[in-house]
Amino acid sequence: MAEILRFYFDIRDITLFAGRHSTFTEETTMSNLLVIKSSLHNGSGQSSHLVDEFAQTWRRANPGGRVQCRDLATEIIPHLTAEIFEGFGKPADQRNPAQISATAVSDALIAELKSADAVAIGLPMYNFTIPSTFKAWMDYVARSGVTFEYTEEGPRGLVEDKPVYIFATRGGRYQGTSNDTQTRLIQTYFGFLGMTNLHFTYAEGLAMGEQIAQQARQSARAEVMRLAA
């Protein structure tokens, strides 16, 4: 297992992993938008199109801002293991090489989130839940004592609240039904970390015929323009 993790987390790869982002403006940064894409289809997914349109509109409205992109289809985060989880809770000098590398990835993801002034997430629905790649991102970001802590009054988020825009794309229509397993999960997760300023945009029925899909995309794009302007 350690050898597999070393393959994923070679130190040189970590440097690239933590520093590989979309094009930044060279102007003085006024604000920072973190874009997270979780479609399996890289930039060609429906949710990726929506989040890209949001980022482009946001950039025009914030000419001095920076857009930082994390594409989970190309920047693979291995799923959490017991070894990695245990490493998160150990002092740095007690971690083994695999744990050191995995914690470096976690630290990079958390730094991106904390430094962002706003977050935009492309979130397709796969088999009635979130993509496993995004679940891996969640597992590496939720760390006790770093992004949340437990107190006598209960859990307390340690991430400063900020707007989080979720662009949810689905083949069927699930919003407001018991089959919408994503919305409550995302609300609970980000609220646990301290972020409650969430905005959901849904593009549903994308597999229910071209007319319905086109109407859904047009409606979602209109909402994108309104939110990013």
Sequence and secondary structure as in RCSB ss.txt:
>XXXX:A:sequence
MAEILRFYFDIRDITLFAGRHSTFTEETTMSNLLVIKSSLHNGSGQSSHLVDEFAQTWRRANPGGRVQCRDLATE
IIPHLTAEIFEGFGKPADQRNPAQISATAVSDALIAELKSADAVAIGLPMYNFTIPSTFKAWMDYVARSGVTFEY
TEEGPRGLVEDKPVYIFATRGGRYQGTSNDTQTRLIQTYFGFLGMTNLHFTYAEGLAMGEQIAQQARQSARAEVM
RLAA
>XXXX:A:secstr
 HHHHHHHT HHHHHHHHH  S   SS  S EEEEEE  TTGGGSHHHHHHHHHHHHHHHH TT EEEEEETTTS
      HHHHHHHTS GGG  HHHHHHHHHHHHHHHHHHH SEEEEEEE BTTB  HHHHHHHHHH  BTTTEEE
ETTEEEE S    EEEEEE SS  TTSTT HHHHHHHHHHHHHT   EEEEEE  TTS HHHHHHHHHHHHHHHH
HHH 
